[in-house]
Amino acid sequence: MADGYARASGGVGVAMATSARAATNMVTELRPRCSILAPVVCITGQVVSKFVGFGRISGDRHHGITMPITKHNVAYARAEELLRTVPEAFFDC
């Protein structure tokens, strides 16, 4: 839907997902965006900070998976950091 909005309106599409599988499912749609240039900003959740890096929880891997196919990719330790960097993501589109 975010892609369709971006193409139809000429604006930036926005998609949101939780962590783990939901976030990595976005990769299927992000890859084509690199070639057709439909501007889409994806915001995903993250596992609780104390669990990041544990192999049993797959929510800590989507940042690295999407790094090669995105223009702007940031992982936050604190929610307050969003206010500073989310506008940068829209500027990069």
N, C-alpha and C positions, 0 to 999 in steps of 0.2 A: 504494500500500500504506500509506503514511503517513496518508493521508486516511481510509482504511478503519479503520486502527487507532484514530485519533482519534475517529471516530464511534462505533465499537463499544465502546471502553474508557472514553471520557470523558477520556482523558489526552491528552498531546501526541504527535503523530506526528512522526517524524524521517525526513528523506530526505537523501541525500548524492549528489553528482555531481562529476565533474571540471569543468574550466573549459571555456570556449568553447561549442560547440554543446550539450553535455550540460547545462550550466548554463542556457542560454537555453531549452532544451526544458522546463525546469521552469516557465517562465512560463505555459505553457498550463494547467498545473494550479494555479498560484498564484492566478490571476485569479478563478476561482470561489470560492476560499477567502475572499476578501474579502466575498462576499455570503452565504455560508452559515456562516461563522464556525467551521469545523472547525480547531482549533489545530494548525498544522504548522510545524516548524522545519526549514529547508533549509540545508544546509551545502555549499558548493561550493569547488572548488579554484581556484587562480589561476595565471596564468603567472608565470614567474620575474620578480622585481621589475624587473630591468633592461630587460625587454621591455614593461612596462606602458606604454600610450600609443602604441604603434606600430600603425598601421592594418592591417598585414598579419596581426596576431595578434588574433583575435576574442575572446580570453579576457579582455580588459580592459574589456569593455563590459557584462557582465551585472549589475554593481552598479548602474549607472545605469538599466538597463532595468527592474529589479525595484523600484527606489525608490518609484514611485508606488503600487504594489500590495502593499506590505508595511508592517507596523507597526514593525519593528525591522530595520534594514539597515546592516551594517557591512562595510567592506573593510579588511583587515589588511595591514600591511607586514611584520609579523613574526609567526610562529606563536605566540610567547609571549603575544601580546595576546588570544588566544582565552580563556585562563584567566580573564581579567578580565571579558569581555563576554558570553560564551556564557550564563552564568546569567541575565543580563538578558533575553536573547531568550526564555527559558522563562518568566520572570516576566511579560513582555509578553503572553504567550498567555493 
